[in-house]
Amino acid sequence: MNTDQQLFDEMSVRRFEYDDSVVLAADVGVADDTTVDVVDDTVILVTGDEQYEQPLPDESDARAFINNGVLTIELSDEEAH
């Protein structure tokens, strides 16, 4: 199942639900200076001089990465539902 949502209050994001995880994906554009990290229960995206923060479910076991301009956030099953 996938649905449209908002990420960082600005970016359109797709949500994909699987048996054991939920994946959020957003097109952030290709830029050499864009980075993403998960700190505690927050995803932090930095691109140029802009910084965006997105809270995650409490005690989430999340992984975030960017590949070819697509931000992907993977949440394990217990945090995803």
GITACOR-V495052 format. One record per pair of residues at least 4 apart in sequence whose ideal C-beta (glycine too) atoms are under 7 Angstrom apart, sorted by the first residue. I is the first residue (numbers start at 1). GAP is how many residues later the second one is. D is the distance in Angstrom with one decimal. If there is no record, write none. Layout:
# GITACOR-V495052
{{I;GAP;D} {I;GAP;D}}
This chain:
# GITACOR-V495052
{{1;16;4.8} {2;12;5.2} {2;13;5.9} {2;14;4.8} {3;12;5.0} {4;8;6.1} {4;10;6.5} {5;8;5.0} {5;10;5.6} {6;5;6.8} {6;6;6.7} {6;7;6.6} {7;4;4.6} {7;6;3.9} {7;17;6.5} {7;19;4.9} {7;47;5.9} {8;37;6.5} {8;44;3.8} {8;46;5.3} {11;15;4.5} {11;17;6.7} {12;14;6.7} {13;11;5.2} {13;12;6.5} {13;13;4.2} {14;11;5.0} {15;7;6.5} {15;9;5.6} {16;7;4.5} {17;5;5.3} {20;57;4.6} {21;53;5.8} {21;54;6.2} {21;55;5.8} {21;56;5.9} {21;59;5.9} {22;53;4.7} {22;58;3.4} {23;49;6.3} {23;51;5.3} {24;49;4.3} {25;45;5.8} {25;46;6.9} {25;47;5.2} {26;45;4.7} {27;42;6.1} {27;43;5.8} {28;6;6.1} {28;17;6.9} {28;19;6.6} {28;38;6.6} {28;41;6.0} {28;43;4.8} {29;40;5.0} {30;38;6.5} {30;39;3.9} {31;16;5.7} {33;14;6.6} {33;15;5.8} {34;13;4.1} {34;32;6.0} {35;11;5.1} {36;7;6.5} {36;8;6.9} {36;9;5.0} {36;28;4.7} {36;29;6.5} {36;30;5.5} {36;35;6.0} {37;7;5.3} {37;27;7.0} {38;5;5.5} {38;24;5.0} {38;25;6.9} {38;26;5.2} {39;5;5.9} {41;14;6.2} {41;15;4.8} {41;17;6.1} {41;19;5.6} {42;11;5.4} {42;12;6.7} {42;13;5.5} {42;14;6.5} {43;11;4.5} {43;13;6.3} {43;19;6.9} {43;21;5.1} {43;30;5.8} {44;7;6.7} {44;9;5.4} {45;7;4.5} {45;26;6.6} {46;5;5.0} {56;4;4.2} {56;6;5.3} {57;22;4.6} {59;20;7.0} {60;15;5.9} {60;19;3.9} {61;15;4.5} {61;18;6.0} {62;11;6.0} {62;12;6.6} {62;13;5.3} {63;11;4.7} {64;7;6.9} {64;8;6.9} {64;9;4.7} {65;7;5.7} {66;4;6.8} {66;5;5.3} {67;5;6.9} {75;4;4.8} {75;5;4.3} {76;4;6.6} {77;4;6.7}}
